[in-house]
Amino acid sequence: MKGKQPKYAICTVNTGYEASLELRKLYQVVPDESAARYEQIRIIDESGEDYLYPLAYFEPVDLPDPIAERVSRVA
């Protein structure tokens, strides 16, 4: 996920964070260059707040702009 950070990512691992992350769920990414340097990603999780998680727990999703807009309105 170098370069432009995606706005959304899918959770592929939730070990240790089962209450905060659901497998196969789409999460909104909060840009955080400092976190990326430490191989972490800032995600708005099930609590509705943003927290740092291991980058390896997510796969970036590149949504077309119209769909990303619709998803962001729902969240």
mmCIF file of the N, C-alpha and C atoms, coordinates in Angstrom:
data_MODEL
# 
_entry.id   MODEL 
# 
loop_
_atom_site.group_PDB 
_atom_site.id 
_atom_site.type_symbol 
_atom_site.label_atom_id 
_atom_site.label_alt_id 
_atom_site.label_comp_id 
_atom_site.label_asym_id 
_atom_site.label_entity_id 
_atom_site.label_seq_id 
_atom_site.pdbx_PDB_ins_code 
_atom_site.Cartn_x 
_atom_site.Cartn_y 
_atom_site.Cartn_z 
_atom_site.occupancy 
_atom_site.B_iso_or_equiv 
_atom_site.pdbx_formal_charge 
_atom_site.auth_seq_id 
_atom_site.auth_comp_id 
_atom_site.auth_asym_id 
_atom_site.auth_atom_id 
_atom_site.pdbx_PDB_model_num 
ATOM 1   N N  . MET A 1 1  ? 0.828   -1.176  0.000  1.00 0.00 ? 1  MET A N  1 
ATOM 2   C CA . MET A 1 1  ? 0.000   0.000   0.000  1.00 0.00 ? 1  MET A CA 1 
ATOM 3   C C  . MET A 1 1  ? 0.876   1.243   0.000  1.00 0.00 ? 1  MET A C  1 
ATOM 4   N N  . LYS A 1 2  ? 1.880   1.253   -0.828 1.00 0.00 ? 2  LYS A N  1 
ATOM 5   C CA . LYS A 1 2  ? 2.746   2.414   -0.925 1.00 0.00 ? 2  LYS A CA 1 
ATOM 6   C C  . LYS A 1 2  ? 2.114   3.428   -1.855 1.00 0.00 ? 2  LYS A C  1 
ATOM 7   N N  . GLY A 1 3  ? 2.552   4.658   -1.703 1.00 0.00 ? 3  GLY A N  1 
ATOM 8   C CA . GLY A 1 3  ? 1.988   5.712   -2.531 1.00 0.00 ? 3  GLY A CA 1 
ATOM 9   C C  . GLY A 1 3  ? 0.683   6.193   -1.933 1.00 0.00 ? 3  GLY A C  1 
ATOM 10  N N  . LYS A 1 4  ? -0.318  6.344   -2.757 1.00 0.00 ? 4  LYS A N  1 
ATOM 11  C CA . LYS A 1 4  ? -1.618  6.815   -2.296 1.00 0.00 ? 4  LYS A CA 1 
ATOM 12  C C  . LYS A 1 4  ? -2.295  5.743   -1.439 1.00 0.00 ? 4  LYS A C  1 
ATOM 13  N N  . GLN A 1 5  ? -2.638  6.120   -0.224 1.00 0.00 ? 5  GLN A N  1 
ATOM 14  C CA . GLN A 1 5  ? -3.284  5.166   0.677  1.00 0.00 ? 5  GLN A CA 1 
ATOM 15  C C  . GLN A 1 5  ? -4.755  5.039   0.298  1.00 0.00 ? 5  GLN A C  1 
ATOM 16  N N  . PRO A 1 6  ? -5.271  3.812   0.277  1.00 0.00 ? 6  PRO A N  1 
ATOM 17  C CA . PRO A 1 6  ? -6.681  3.633   -0.093 1.00 0.00 ? 6  PRO A CA 1 
ATOM 18  C C  . PRO A 1 6  ? -7.608  4.199   0.972  1.00 0.00 ? 6  PRO A C  1 
ATOM 19  N N  . LYS A 1 7  ? -8.822  4.469   0.574  1.00 0.00 ? 7  LYS A N  1 
ATOM 20  C CA . LYS A 1 7  ? -9.817  4.980   1.505  1.00 0.00 ? 7  LYS A CA 1 
ATOM 21  C C  . LYS A 1 7  ? -10.545 3.858   2.218  1.00 0.00 ? 7  LYS A C  1 
ATOM 22  N N  . TYR A 1 8  ? -10.457 2.645   1.663  1.00 0.00 ? 8  TYR A N  1 
ATOM 23  C CA . TYR A 1 8  ? -11.152 1.493   2.239  1.00 0.00 ? 8  TYR A CA 1 
ATOM 24  C C  . TYR A 1 8  ? -10.256 0.269   2.187  1.00 0.00 ? 8  TYR A C  1 
ATOM 25  N N  . ALA A 1 9  ? -10.508 -0.654  3.138  1.00 0.00 ? 9  ALA A N  1 
ATOM 26  C CA . ALA A 1 9  ? -9.756  -1.897  3.181  1.00 0.00 ? 9  ALA A CA 1 
ATOM 27  C C  . ALA A 1 9  ? -10.664 -2.990  3.742  1.00 0.00 ? 9  ALA A C  1 
ATOM 28  N N  . ILE A 1 10 ? -10.397 -4.221  3.346  1.00 0.00 ? 10 ILE A N  1 
ATOM 29  C CA . ILE A 1 10 ? -11.157 -5.371  3.835  1.00 0.00 ? 10 ILE A CA 1 
ATOM 30  C C  . ILE A 1 10 ? -10.318 -6.089  4.876  1.00 0.00 ? 10 ILE A C  1 
ATOM 31  N N  . CYS A 1 11 ? -10.943 -6.437  5.982  1.00 0.00 ? 11 CYS A N  1 
ATOM 32  C CA . CYS A 1 11 ? -10.271 -7.167  7.051  1.00 0.00 ? 11 CYS A CA 1 
ATOM 33  C C  . CYS A 1 11 ? -10.133 -8.639  6.641  1.00 0.00 ? 11 CYS A C  1 
ATOM 34  N N  . THR A 1 12 ? -8.899  -9.133  6.641  1.00 0.00 ? 12 THR A N  1 
ATOM 35  C CA . THR A 1 12 ? -8.646  -10.528 6.276  1.00 0.00 ? 12 THR A CA 1 
ATOM 36  C C  . THR A 1 12 ? -8.151  -11.354 7.463  1.00 0.00 ? 12 THR A C  1 
ATOM 37  N N  . VAL A 1 13 ? -7.753  -10.675 8.540  1.00 0.00 ? 13 VAL A N  1 
ATOM 38  C CA . VAL A 1 13 ? -7.305  -11.335 9.778  1.00 0.00 ? 13 VAL A CA 1 
ATOM 39  C C  . VAL A 1 13 ? -7.796  -10.474 10.935 1.00 0.00 ? 13 VAL A C  1 
ATOM 40  N N  . ASN A 1 14 ? -8.323  -11.120 11.991 1.00 0.00 ? 14 ASN A N  1 
ATOM 41  C CA . ASN A 1 14 ? -8.743  -10.340 13.160 1.00 0.00 ? 14 ASN A CA 1 
ATOM 42  C C  . ASN A 1 14 ? -8.233  -10.940 14.471 1.00 0.00 ? 14 ASN A C  1 
ATOM 43  N N  . THR A 1 15 ? -7.240  -11.794 14.406 1.00 0.00 ? 15 THR A N  1 
ATOM 44  C CA . THR A 1 15 ? -6.688  -12.451 15.582 1.00 0.00 ? 15 THR A CA 1 
ATOM 45  C C  . THR A 1 15 ? -6.279  -11.420 16.630 1.00 0.00 ? 15 THR A C  1 
ATOM 46  N N  . GLY A 1 16 ? -6.849  -11.565 17.820 1.00 0.00 ? 16 GLY A N  1 
ATOM 47  C CA . GLY A 1 16 ? -6.573  -10.641 18.906 1.00 0.00 ? 16 GLY A CA 1 
ATOM 48  C C  . GLY A 1 16 ? -7.479  -9.419  18.929 1.00 0.00 ? 16 GLY A C  1 
ATOM 49  N N  . TYR A 1 17 ? -8.258  -9.238  17.879 1.00 0.00 ? 17 TYR A N  1 
ATOM 50  C CA . TYR A 1 17 ? -9.142  -8.071  17.774 1.00 0.00 ? 17 TYR A CA 1 
ATOM 51  C C  . TYR A 1 17 ? -10.558 -8.496  17.369 1.00 0.00 ? 17 TYR A C  1 
ATOM 52  N N  . GLU A 1 18 ? -10.981 -9.673  17.802 1.00 0.00 ? 18 GLU A N  1 
ATOM 53  C CA . GLU A 1 18 ? -12.267 -10.225 17.365 1.00 0.00 ? 18 GLU A CA 1 
ATOM 54  C C  . GLU A 1 18 ? -13.455 -9.325  17.689 1.00 0.00 ? 18 GLU A C  1 
ATOM 55  N N  . ALA A 1 19 ? -13.402 -8.591  18.790 1.00 0.00 ? 19 ALA A N  1 
ATOM 56  C CA . ALA A 1 19 ? -14.510 -7.704  19.158 1.00 0.00 ? 19 ALA A CA 1 
ATOM 57  C C  . ALA A 1 19 ? -14.506 -6.403  18.358 1.00 0.00 ? 19 ALA A C  1 
ATOM 58  N N  . SER A 1 20 ? -13.350 -6.049  17.808 1.00 0.00 ? 20 SER A N  1 
ATOM 59  C CA . SER A 1 20 ? -13.210 -4.769  17.114 1.00 0.00 ? 20 SER A CA 1 
ATOM 60  C C  . SER A 1 20 ? -13.265 -4.874  15.599 1.00 0.00 ? 20 SER A C  1 
ATOM 61  N N  . LEU A 1 21 ? -12.922 -6.056  15.074 1.00 0.00 ? 21 LEU A N  1 
ATOM 62  C CA . LEU A 1 21 ? -12.841 -6.244  13.623 1.00 0.00 ? 21 LEU A CA 1 
ATOM 63  C C  . LEU A 1 21 ? -13.600 -7.479  13.192 1.00 0.00 ? 21 LEU A C  1 
ATOM 64  N N  . GLU A 1 22 ? -14.365 -7.354  12.113 1.00 0.00 ? 22 GLU A N  1 
ATOM 65  C CA . GLU A 1 22 ? -15.070 -8.491  11.533 1.00 0.00 ? 22 GLU A CA 1 
ATOM 66  C C  . GLU A 1 22 ? -14.358 -8.913  10.254 1.00 0.00 ? 22 GLU A C  1 
ATOM 67  N N  . LEU A 1 23 ? -14.128 -10.218 10.135 1.00 0.00 ? 23 LEU A N  1 
ATOM 68  C CA . LEU A 1 23 ? -13.500 -10.727 8.917  1.00 0.00 ? 23 LEU A CA 1 
ATOM 69  C C  . LEU A 1 23 ? -14.367 -10.423 7.700  1.00 0.00 ? 23 LEU A C  1 
ATOM 70  N N  . ARG A 1 24 ? -13.730 -10.141 6.589  1.00 0.00 ? 24 ARG A N  1 
ATOM 71  C CA . ARG A 1 24 ? -14.369 -9.889  5.294  1.00 0.00 ? 24 ARG A CA 1 
ATOM 72  C C  . ARG A 1 24 ? -15.221 -8.614  5.271  1.00 0.00 ? 24 ARG A C  1 
ATOM 73  N N  . LYS A 1 25 ? -15.086 -7.756  6.263  1.00 0.00 ? 25 LYS A N  1 
ATOM 74  C CA . LYS A 1 25 ? -15.851 -6.509  6.298  1.00 0.00 ? 25 LYS A CA 1 
ATOM 75  C C  . LYS A 1 25 ? -15.012 -5.369  5.724  1.00 0.00 ? 25 LYS A C  1 
ATOM 76  N N  . LEU A 1 26 ? -15.692 -4.458  5.046  1.00 0.00 ? 26 LEU A N  1 
ATOM 77  C CA . LEU A 1 26 ? -15.070 -3.264  4.474  1.00 0.00 ? 26 LEU A CA 1 
ATOM 78  C C  . LEU A 1 26 ? -14.968 -2.201  5.561  1.00 0.00 ? 26 LEU A C  1 
ATOM 79  N N  . TYR A 1 27 ? -13.766 -1.637  5.742  1.00 0.00 ? 27 TYR A N  1 
ATOM 80  C CA . TYR A 1 27 ? -13.536 -0.600  6.742  1.00 0.00 ? 27 TYR A CA 1 
ATOM 81  C C  . TYR A 1 27 ? -12.983 0.647   6.085  1.00 0.00 ? 27 TYR A C  1 
ATOM 82  N N  . GLN A 1 28 ? -13.347 1.786   6.659  1.00 0.00 ? 28 GLN A N  1 
ATOM 83  C CA . GLN A 1 28 ? -12.813 3.059   6.187  1.00 0.00 ? 28 GLN A CA 1 
ATOM 84  C C  . GLN A 1 28 ? -11.415 3.263   6.769  1.00 0.00 ? 28 GLN A C  1 
ATOM 85  N N  . VAL A 1 29 ? -10.495 3.689   5.911  1.00 0.00 ? 29 VAL A N  1 
ATOM 86  C CA . VAL A 1 29 ? -9.114  3.963   6.311  1.00 0.00 ? 29 VAL A CA 1 
ATOM 87  C C  . VAL A 1 29 ? -8.973  5.452   6.595  1.00 0.00 ? 29 VAL A C  1 
ATOM 88  N N  . VAL A 1 30 ? -8.304  5.776   7.694  1.00 0.00 ? 30 VAL A N  1 
ATOM 89  C CA . VAL A 1 30 ? -7.989  7.164   8.029  1.00 0.00 ? 30 VAL A CA 1 
ATOM 90  C C  . VAL A 1 30 ? -6.509  7.364   7.689  1.00 0.00 ? 30 VAL A C  1 
ATOM 91  N N  . PRO A 1 31 ? -6.195  8.271   6.786  1.00 0.00 ? 31 PRO A N  1 
ATOM 92  C CA . PRO A 1 31 ? -4.793  8.473   6.416  1.00 0.00 ? 31 PRO A CA 1 
ATOM 93  C C  . PRO A 1 31 ? -3.920  8.780   7.635  1.00 0.00 ? 31 PRO A C  1 
ATOM 94  N N  . ASP A 1 32 ? -2.789  8.077   7.739  1.00 0.00 ? 32 ASP A N  1 
ATOM 95  C CA . ASP A 1 32 ? -1.868  8.267   8.857  1.00 0.00 ? 32 ASP A CA 1 
ATOM 96  C C  . ASP A 1 32 ? -0.480  7.827   8.390  1.00 0.00 ? 32 ASP A C  1 
ATOM 97  N N  . GLU A 1 33 ? 0.295   8.779   7.887  1.00 0.00 ? 33 GLU A N  1 
ATOM 98  C CA . GLU A 1 33 ? 1.623   8.464   7.350  1.00 0.00 ? 33 GLU A CA 1 
ATOM 99  C C  . GLU A 1 33 ? 2.549   7.897   8.418  1.00 0.00 ? 33 GLU A C  1 
ATOM 100 N N  . SER A 1 34 ? 2.430   8.369   9.630  1.00 0.00 ? 34 SER A N  1 
ATOM 101 C CA . SER A 1 34 ? 3.271   7.872   10.720 1.00 0.00 ? 34 SER A CA 1 
ATOM 102 C C  . SER A 1 34 ? 2.987   6.392   10.982 1.00 0.00 ? 34 SER A C  1 
ATOM 103 N N  . ALA A 1 35 ? 1.729   6.001   10.992 1.00 0.00 ? 35 ALA A N  1 
ATOM 104 C CA . ALA A 1 35 ? 1.360   4.599   11.216 1.00 0.00 ? 35 ALA A CA 1 
ATOM 105 C C  . ALA A 1 35 ? 1.905   3.715   10.102 1.00 0.00 ? 35 ALA A C  1 
ATOM 106 N N  . ALA A 1 36 ? 1.835   4.189   8.878  1.00 0.00 ? 36 ALA A N  1 
ATOM 107 C CA . ALA A 1 36 ? 2.303   3.403   7.728  1.00 0.00 ? 36 ALA A CA 1 
ATOM 108 C C  . ALA A 1 36 ? 3.791   3.095   7.842  1.00 0.00 ? 36 ALA A C  1 
ATOM 109 N N  . ARG A 1 37 ? 4.558   4.002   8.419  1.00 0.00 ? 37 ARG A N  1 
ATOM 110 C CA . ARG A 1 37 ? 5.994   3.751   8.596  1.00 0.00 ? 37 ARG A CA 1 
ATOM 111 C C  . ARG A 1 37 ? 6.255   2.587   9.537  1.00 0.00 ? 37 ARG A C  1 
ATOM 112 N N  . TYR A 1 38 ? 5.314   2.295   10.404 1.00 0.00 ? 38 TYR A N  1 
ATOM 113 C CA . TYR A 1 38 ? 5.448   1.193   11.365 1.00 0.00 ? 38 TYR A CA 1 
ATOM 114 C C  . TYR A 1 38 ? 4.598   -0.015  10.975 1.00 0.00 ? 38 TYR A C  1 
ATOM 115 N N  . GLU A 1 39 ? 4.218   -0.065  9.689  1.00 0.00 ? 39 GLU A N  1 
ATOM 116 C CA . GLU A 1 39 ? 3.413   -1.158  9.131  1.00 0.00 ? 39 GLU A CA 1 
ATOM 117 C C  . GLU A 1 39 ? 2.092   -1.339  9.874  1.00 0.00 ? 39 GLU A C  1 
ATOM 118 N N  . GLN A 1 40 ? 1.476   -0.201  10.187 1.00 0.00 ? 40 GLN A N  1 
ATOM 119 C CA . GLN A 1 40 ? 0.155   -0.199  10.783 1.00 0.00 ? 40 GLN A CA 1 
ATOM 120 C C  . GLN A 1 40 ? -0.778  0.619   9.906  1.00 0.00 ? 40 GLN A C  1 
ATOM 121 N N  . ILE A 1 41 ? -2.062  0.462   10.167 1.00 0.00 ? 41 ILE A N  1 
ATOM 122 C CA . ILE A 1 41 ? -3.078  1.184   9.413  1.00 0.00 ? 41 ILE A CA 1 
ATOM 123 C C  . ILE A 1 41 ? -4.120  1.689   10.404 1.00 0.00 ? 41 ILE A C  1 
ATOM 124 N N  . ARG A 1 42 ? -4.605  2.895   10.173 1.00 0.00 ? 42 ARG A N  1 
ATOM 125 C CA . ARG A 1 42 ? -5.635  3.466   11.047 1.00 0.00 ? 42 ARG A CA 1 
ATOM 126 C C  . ARG A 1 42 ? -6.992  3.206   10.407 1.00 0.00 ? 42 ARG A C  1 
ATOM 127 N N  . ILE A 1 43 ? -7.840  2.499   11.140 1.00 0.00 ? 43 ILE A N  1 
ATOM 128 C CA . ILE A 1 43 ? -9.142  2.049   10.654 1.00 0.00 ? 43 ILE A CA 1 
ATOM 129 C C  . ILE A 1 43 ? -10.243 2.541   11.589 1.00 0.00 ? 43 ILE A C  1 
ATOM 130 N N  . ILE A 1 44 ? -11.385 2.899   11.042 1.00 0.00 ? 44 ILE A N  1 
ATOM 131 C CA . ILE A 1 44 ? -12.564 3.150   11.867 1.00 0.00 ? 44 ILE A CA 1 
ATOM 132 C C  . ILE A 1 44 ? -13.198 1.779   12.093 1.00 0.00 ? 44 ILE A C  1 
ATOM 133 N N  . ASP A 1 45 ? -13.103 1.303   13.338 1.00 0.00 ? 45 ASP A N  1 
ATOM 134 C CA . ASP A 1 45 ? -13.518 -0.065  13.631 1.00 0.00 ? 45 ASP A CA 1 
ATOM 135 C C  . ASP A 1 45 ? -14.968 -0.138  14.116 1.00 0.00 ? 45 ASP A C  1 
ATOM 136 N N  . GLU A 1 46 ? -15.336 -1.273  14.725 1.00 0.00 ? 46 GLU A N  1 
ATOM 137 C CA . GLU A 1 46 ? -16.707 -1.508  15.161 1.00 0.00 ? 46 GLU A CA 1 
ATOM 138 C C  . GLU A 1 46 ? -17.165 -0.537  16.243 1.00 0.00 ? 46 GLU A C  1 
ATOM 139 N N  . SER A 1 47 ? -16.239 0.084   16.948 1.00 0.00 ? 47 SER A N  1 
ATOM 140 C CA . SER A 1 47 ? -16.607 1.052   17.987 1.00 0.00 ? 47 SER A CA 1 
ATOM 141 C C  . SER A 1 47 ? -17.022 2.393   17.375 1.00 0.00 ? 47 SER A C  1 
ATOM 142 N N  . GLY A 1 48 ? -16.702 2.581   16.091 1.00 0.00 ? 48 GLY A N  1 
ATOM 143 C CA . GLY A 1 48 ? -16.982 3.850   15.428 1.00 0.00 ? 48 GLY A CA 1 
ATOM 144 C C  . GLY A 1 48 ? -15.850 4.847   15.576 1.00 0.00 ? 48 GLY A C  1 
ATOM 145 N N  . GLU A 1 49 ? -14.791 4.440   16.276 1.00 0.00 ? 49 GLU A N  1 
ATOM 146 C CA . GLU A 1 49 ? -13.610 5.276   16.476 1.00 0.00 ? 49 GLU A CA 1 
ATOM 147 C C  . GLU A 1 49 ? -12.470 4.743   15.619 1.00 0.00 ? 49 GLU A C  1 
ATOM 148 N N  . ASP A 1 50 ? -11.441 5.578   15.406 1.00 0.00 ? 50 ASP A N  1 
ATOM 149 C CA . ASP A 1 50 ? -10.301 5.106   14.620 1.00 0.00 ? 50 ASP A CA 1 
ATOM 150 C C  . ASP A 1 50 ? -9.190  4.624   15.548 1.00 0.00 ? 50 ASP A C  1 
ATOM 151 N N  . TYR A 1 51 ? -8.630  3.461   15.191 1.00 0.00 ? 51 TYR A N  1 
ATOM 152 C CA . TYR A 1 51 ? -7.549  2.843   15.949 1.00 0.00 ? 51 TYR A CA 1 
ATOM 153 C C  . TYR A 1 51 ? -6.524  2.272   14.988 1.00 0.00 ? 51 TYR A C  1 
ATOM 154 N N  . LEU A 1 52 ? -5.328  2.047   15.504 1.00 0.00 ? 52 LEU A N  1 
ATOM 155 C CA . LEU A 1 52 ? -4.266  1.432   14.711 1.00 0.00 ? 52 LEU A CA 1 
ATOM 156 C C  . LEU A 1 52 ? -4.356  -0.085  14.788 1.00 0.00 ? 52 LEU A C  1 
ATOM 157 N N  . TYR A 1 53 ? -4.133  -0.718  13.637 1.00 0.00 ? 53 TYR A N  1 
ATOM 158 C CA . TYR A 1 53 ? -4.099  -2.175  13.533 1.00 0.00 ? 53 TYR A CA 1 
ATOM 159 C C  . TYR A 1 53 ? -2.937  -2.569  12.638 1.00 0.00 ? 53 TYR A C  1 
ATOM 160 N N  . PRO A 1 54 ? -2.511  -3.830  12.716 1.00 0.00 ? 54 PRO A N  1 
ATOM 161 C CA . PRO A 1 54 ? -1.440  -4.279  11.813 1.00 0.00 ? 54 PRO A CA 1 
ATOM 162 C C  . PRO A 1 54 ? -1.885  -4.156  10.349 1.00 0.00 ? 54 PRO A C  1 
ATOM 163 N N  . LEU A 1 55 ? -1.045  -3.601  9.542  1.00 0.00 ? 55 LEU A N  1 
ATOM 164 C CA . LEU A 1 55 ? -1.329  -3.438  8.117  1.00 0.00 ? 55 LEU A CA 1 
ATOM 165 C C  . LEU A 1 55 ? -1.616  -4.775  7.454  1.00 0.00 ? 55 LEU A C  1 
ATOM 166 N N  . ALA A 1 56 ? -0.943  -5.824  7.911  1.00 0.00 ? 56 ALA A N  1 
ATOM 167 C CA . ALA A 1 56 ? -1.106  -7.160  7.326  1.00 0.00 ? 56 ALA A CA 1 
ATOM 168 C C  . ALA A 1 56 ? -2.501  -7.743  7.547  1.00 0.00 ? 56 ALA A C  1 
ATOM 169 N N  . TYR A 1 57 ? -3.309  -7.143  8.394  1.00 0.00 ? 57 TYR A N  1 
ATOM 170 C CA . TYR A 1 57 ? -4.661  -7.636  8.664  1.00 0.00 ? 57 TYR A CA 1 
ATOM 171 C C  . TYR A 1 57 ? -5.678  -7.158  7.618  1.00 0.00 ? 57 TYR A C  1 
ATOM 172 N N  . PHE A 1 58 ? -5.237  -6.324  6.693  1.00 0.00 ? 58 PHE A N  1 
ATOM 173 C CA . PHE A 1 58 ? -6.159  -5.712  5.724  1.00 0.00 ? 58 PHE A CA 1 
ATOM 174 C C  . PHE A 1 58 ? -5.632  -5.785  4.303  1.00 0.00 ? 58 PHE A C  1 
ATOM 175 N N  . GLU A 1 59 ? -6.558  -5.811  3.372  1.00 0.00 ? 59 GLU A N  1 
ATOM 176 C CA . GLU A 1 59 ? -6.245  -5.708  1.948  1.00 0.00 ? 59 GLU A CA 1 
ATOM 177 C C  . GLU A 1 59 ? -6.913  -4.439  1.434  1.00 0.00 ? 59 GLU A C  1 
ATOM 178 N N  . PRO A 1 60 ? -6.165  -3.592  0.720  1.00 0.00 ? 60 PRO A N  1 
ATOM 179 C CA . PRO A 1 60 ? -6.751  -2.355  0.209  1.00 0.00 ? 60 PRO A CA 1 
ATOM 180 C C  . PRO A 1 60 ? -7.815  -2.637  -0.849 1.00 0.00 ? 60 PRO A C  1 
ATOM 181 N N  . VAL A 1 61 ? -8.802  -1.775  -0.888 1.00 0.00 ? 61 VAL A N  1 
ATOM 182 C CA . VAL A 1 61 ? -9.880  -1.884  -1.870 1.00 0.00 ? 61 VAL A CA 1 
ATOM 183 C C  . VAL A 1 61 ? -9.962  -0.556  -2.604 1.00 0.00 ? 61 VAL A C  1 
ATOM 184 N N  . ASP A 1 62 ? -9.884  -0.618  -3.904 1.00 0.00 ? 62 ASP A N  1 
ATOM 185 C CA . ASP A 1 62 ? -9.976  0.578   -4.735 1.00 0.00 ? 62 ASP A CA 1 
ATOM 186 C C  . ASP A 1 62 ? -11.392 0.654   -5.303 1.00 0.00 ? 62 ASP A C  1 
ATOM 187 N N  . LEU A 1 63 ? -12.241 1.431   -4.656 1.00 0.00 ? 63 LEU A N  1 
ATOM 188 C CA . LEU A 1 63 ? -13.626 1.576   -5.119 1.00 0.00 ? 63 LEU A CA 1 
ATOM 189 C C  . LEU A 1 63 ? -13.721 2.706   -6.130 1.00 0.00 ? 63 LEU A C  1 
ATOM 190 N N  . PRO A 1 64 ? -14.530 2.535   -7.147 1.00 0.00 ? 64 PRO A N  1 
ATOM 191 C CA . PRO A 1 64 ? -14.774 3.651   -8.070 1.00 0.00 ? 64 PRO A CA 1 
ATOM 192 C C  . PRO A 1 64 ? -15.377 4.825   -7.280 1.00 0.00 ? 64 PRO A C  1 
ATOM 193 N N  . ASP A 1 65 ? -15.072 6.032   -7.688 1.00 0.00 ? 65 ASP A N  1 
ATOM 194 C CA . ASP A 1 65 ? -15.512 7.227   -6.960 1.00 0.00 ? 65 ASP A CA 1 
ATOM 195 C C  . ASP A 1 65 ? -17.002 7.244   -6.627 1.00 0.00 ? 65 ASP A C  1 
ATOM 196 N N  . PRO A 1 66 ? -17.906 6.940   -7.574 1.00 0.00 ? 66 PRO A N  1 
ATOM 197 C CA . PRO A 1 66 ? -19.333 6.993   -7.230 1.00 0.00 ? 66 PRO A CA 1 
ATOM 198 C C  . PRO A 1 66 ? -19.705 6.006   -6.116 1.00 0.00 ? 66 PRO A C  1 
ATOM 199 N N  . ILE A 1 67 ? -19.090 4.838   -6.114 1.00 0.00 ? 67 ILE A N  1 
ATOM 200 C CA . ILE A 1 67 ? -19.388 3.845   -5.075 1.00 0.00 ? 67 ILE A CA 1 
ATOM 201 C C  . ILE A 1 67 ? -18.774 4.277   -3.750 1.00 0.00 ? 67 ILE A C  1 
ATOM 202 N N  . ALA A 1 68 ? -17.552 4.786   -3.770 1.00 0.00 ? 68 ALA A N  1 
ATOM 203 C CA . ALA A 1 68 ? -16.913 5.270   -2.543 1.00 0.00 ? 68 ALA A CA 1 
ATOM 204 C C  . ALA A 1 68 ? -17.748 6.379   -1.900 1.00 0.00 ? 68 ALA A C  1 
ATOM 205 N N  . GLU A 1 69 ? -18.308 7.257   -2.717 1.00 0.00 ? 69 GLU A N  1 
ATOM 206 C CA . GLU A 1 69 ? -19.163 8.329   -2.192 1.00 0.00 ? 69 GLU A CA 1 
ATOM 207 C C  . GLU A 1 69 ? -20.401 7.764   -1.515 1.00 0.00 ? 69 GLU A C  1 
ATOM 208 N N  . ARG A 1 70 ? -21.016 6.771   -2.148 1.00 0.00 ? 70 ARG A N  1 
ATOM 209 C CA . ARG A 1 70 ? -22.221 6.154   -1.571 1.00 0.00 ? 70 ARG A CA 1 
ATOM 210 C C  . ARG A 1 70 ? -21.893 5.440   -0.277 1.00 0.00 ? 70 ARG A C  1 
ATOM 211 N N  . VAL A 1 71 ? -20.786 4.722   -0.249 1.00 0.00 ? 71 VAL A N  1 
ATOM 212 C CA . VAL A 1 71 ? -20.377 4.002   0.959  1.00 0.00 ? 71 VAL A CA 1 
ATOM 213 C C  . VAL A 1 71 ? -20.099 4.976   2.083  1.00 0.00 ? 71 VAL A C  1 
ATOM 214 N N  . SER A 1 72 ? -19.430 6.091   1.792  1.00 0.00 ? 72 SER A N  1 
ATOM 215 C CA . SER A 1 72 ? -19.081 7.058   2.838  1.00 0.00 ? 72 SER A CA 1 
ATOM 216 C C  . SER A 1 72 ? -20.342 7.721   3.414  1.00 0.00 ? 72 SER A C  1 
ATOM 217 N N  . ARG A 1 73 ? -21.372 7.859   2.627  1.00 0.00 ? 73 ARG A N  1 
ATOM 218 C CA . ARG A 1 73 ? -22.627 8.442   3.132  1.00 0.00 ? 73 ARG A CA 1 
ATOM 219 C C  . ARG A 1 73 ? -23.336 7.474   4.079  1.00 0.00 ? 73 ARG A C  1 
ATOM 220 N N  . VAL A 1 74 ? -23.198 6.187   3.833  1.00 0.00 ? 74 VAL A N  1 
ATOM 221 C CA . VAL A 1 74 ? -23.829 5.173   4.678  1.00 0.00 ? 74 VAL A CA 1 
ATOM 222 C C  . VAL A 1 74 ? -23.100 5.067   6.007  1.00 0.00 ? 74 VAL A C  1 
ATOM 223 N N  . ALA A 1 75 ? -21.776 5.202   5.981  1.00 0.00 ? 75 ALA A N  1 
ATOM 224 C CA . ALA A 1 75 ? -20.968 5.052   7.206  1.00 0.00 ? 75 ALA A CA 1 
ATOM 225 C C  . ALA A 1 75 ? -21.170 6.201   8.084  1.00 0.00 ? 75 ALA A C  1 
# 
